[in-house]
Amino acid sequence: MMCRIGQEPDPYGTGSEEADGVPFAALLEDSAEELYEAAPCGYLSTLLDGTIAKINTTLLGWLGLDRDVVVGRMRFADLLTVGGKLYHETHFAPLLRMQGEISGIALELRSANGARIPVLVSSVLKFGCEGEPLLVRTTVFDARDRRSYEEELLRRKQEADAAREQAEADRARLQEALAILQQSLLPDTLPDVPGLEAAAYYHTASPDRLGGDFYDLFAVDGKRWAFFLGDVCGKGPQAAALTSLTRYTLRAAALHDPDPVAALATLNTVLHERYTGGDPRYCTAIFGILEPDLDSGHVTVRLASGGHPPALVLRAEGGCDFLPTPGGLLVGILPAPRFTAVTTTLAPGDTLLLYTDGLTEARVGPDGALYGDAALRAFTAGHAGTPPHAVVQALSGLLEDFGDGLDDDTALLALGVPAATHPTPGPATNT
C-alpha cells in the first residue's frame, strides 16, 4: 500500500490525517518568487560595478525604500554608511574579486530615515559559461539583535571591569589604612641603649588583615631599660584594640614597678577585668629589664613570660639555646596566674632573640610540617656571634622564603652586646 504525504504519521500526535497534509501542501504551493521576496533575510543582485539589478522586499522594508528608487539607480555601496563604504571599497570588493566569494562580513546599512542597521553580508560572484564574472549575488542578515546582545555584553564587561577596578582601589586604600594602623601599634624607632645593640622586624602575613603581634623597647630610668614582645589572640580591629591596650598597660606598669613579674601581673589584671563576662581576650607576652654595666661590658637581663615561646640566647663563642621561663600562663585567662622571672647575663658578642610563634608555626616542605623550635635553634646557631641586625636580617630572609607557608604575622626583637672588636655601640634598627 502506497503512503501519501497527507497520510504521514502526525508528528504532533493529533491523529488527524487531514490536518497532517495542510503544512506540506502549503509548502508545495510556495513559489520561488515568494520565497525570494519574503525571505527572512535580504537578497540583492548587482552588476559588477555595484549597480543594484534586483533586491527583495525584505531588504527594501529594512531600508524604507521603494524598489523603483533602488533598482538600476543605486549601487550597493550607496546603501552603506560612510564607514561601510570605505570598508567595502578597500577590503570587501577587492577580496570578492580575488576569491570569488566572501562571507559573514559585518557592515552597516543606512535606512531612509538615517538609522543605522548592523548586518552580516555574504557575497558570491556568478560566472558565465566561459568563466567570466557576470554579477554579484549578496545575502544580508539582520544583526540588530546580535549587535544589541554584543553591546549588552560589552556594557556588562565594562561594568565588571569598573567594579573590579573600584574593588582594587578600595582594597589598596584599605591596605594602606591597615598598614598605617599596624605601624601605629609599633614603635617608630628603637632607642639607643648604652652598651647595647637592638634590631627589630615585623612581617605582615596578609596586607588585608591586622595582626596582633607587638614589641617595644624603652627607658625605665637612667640605668635600666624595659622591653617586651608578644601576640594577642585574634586578628582584625579587636586584636588591634587589644594590642594597643596591652602595650600601654605594660609601659605604664614598667614605669610604676619595673619587675617583670609585677608588669605581667598588672597586665593580667587589666585584661581579665576588662573582658570578664564577654568574649575572653588574652595574649602571650615576654617582658624583661636590661641593666647594662658599661665597665664590664655585660648586660644583666631579667625577664618573665606569660605563655610566650622562650627566648633564644646566642652566645659569642657559637652556642645557642633557649632560655626557659617556667610557670608562665597566658595573660588574661585566670584572675591570679603565676609568673616566674629568670635572669641571664649577656657578654660581649651575645644576643638575646625574642620572636612570636608565626615563625615556628610556619608550614614547610611538601607535607606542610611545622617549622618548629628545633629548626629555629639550628638556624640561629649558624648566626651566633653576629650582631643583632645581622640575626634579624637572616631571619627576615627566612620568613620570606616560607612564602605561602607563613600564614601568621611574626615579630622579631634582637638585643645584643657589641663584640669586643666593636666597642662603640651601633645604632638601633627597626626594620
QUIFENBEL-V530582 format. One record per backbone hydrogen bond with DSSP energy under -0.5 kcal/mol. NH is the residue of the N-H (numbers start at 0). CO is the residue of the C=O. Records with the same first field share a line. If there is no record, write none. Layout:
BEGIN
NH: CO  CO
END
This chain:
BEGIN
6: 3
7: 4
10: 8
12: 9
16: 14
19: 15
20: 16
21: 17  18
22: 18
23: 19
24: 20
25: 21
26: 22
27: 23
28: 24
29: 25  26
34: 30
35: 31
36: 32
37: 33
38: 35
41: 139
43: 137
44: 53
45: 135
46: 50
47: 133
49: 46
51: 73
52: 44
53: 44
55: 42
57: 36
59: 55
60: 56
61: 57
62: 58
63: 59
64: 59
68: 65
69: 65  66
70: 66
71: 51
72: 69
73: 69
75: 49
77: 74
78: 74  75
79: 76
80: 107
84: 80
85: 81
86: 82
87: 83
88: 84
89: 85
90: 86
91: 86
92: 87
94: 90
95: 91
96: 92
97: 93
98: 94
99: 95
101: 122
104: 120
106: 104  118
108: 116
109: 78
110: 108  114
111: 62
113: 110
116: 108
117: 115
118: 106
119: 140
120: 104
121: 138
122: 101
123: 136
124: 99
125: 134
126: 124
127: 131
130: 127
133: 125
134: 125
135: 45
136: 123
137: 43
138: 121
139: 41
140: 119
142: 117
146: 142
147: 143
148: 144
149: 145
150: 146
151: 147
152: 148
153: 149
154: 150
155: 151
156: 152
157: 153
158: 154
159: 155
160: 156
161: 157
162: 158
163: 159
164: 160
165: 161
166: 162
167: 163
168: 164
169: 165
170: 166
171: 167
172: 168
173: 169
174: 170
175: 171
176: 172
177: 173
178: 174
179: 175
180: 176
181: 177
182: 178
183: 179
184: 180  181
185: 182
186: 214
190: 216
192: 190
193: 191
195: 192
196: 415
198: 413
199: 428
200: 411
202: 409
203: 201
204: 202
208: 205
213: 229
215: 227
217: 225
219: 223
220: 223
224: 289
225: 217
226: 287
227: 215
228: 285
229: 213
230: 283
231: 211
232: 281
235: 209
239: 235
240: 236
241: 237
242: 238
243: 239
244: 240
245: 241
246: 242
247: 243
248: 244
249: 245
250: 246
251: 247
252: 248
253: 249
254: 250
255: 251
256: 252
262: 258
263: 259
264: 260
265: 261
266: 262
267: 263
268: 264
269: 265
270: 266
271: 267
272: 268
273: 269
274: 270
275: 271
277: 274
279: 277
282: 330
283: 230
284: 305
285: 228
286: 303
287: 226
288: 301
289: 224
290: 299
291: 222
292: 297
293: 291
296: 292
297: 292
298: 345
299: 290
300: 343
301: 288
302: 341
303: 286
304: 339
305: 284
306: 304
310: 322
311: 352
312: 320
313: 311  350
314: 312  318
317: 314
320: 312
322: 310
323: 321
327: 324
328: 326  337
330: 282  305
331: 329
332: 329
333: 329
336: 333
338: 336
341: 302
343: 300
345: 298
346: 344
348: 416
349: 346
350: 313
351: 414
352: 311  350
353: 351  412
355: 410
358: 355
360: 356
361: 358
362: 404
363: 368
367: 364
368: 363
370: 361
371: 359
374: 370
375: 371
376: 372
377: 373
378: 374
379: 375
380: 376
381: 377  378
382: 379
383: 380
385: 382
389: 386
390: 386
391: 387
392: 388
393: 389
394: 390
395: 391
396: 392
397: 393
398: 394
399: 395
400: 396
401: 397
402: 398  399
404: 401
405: 402
406: 404
409: 202
411: 200
412: 353
413: 198
414: 351
415: 196
416: 349
421: 418
424: 422
428: 197
430: 199
END
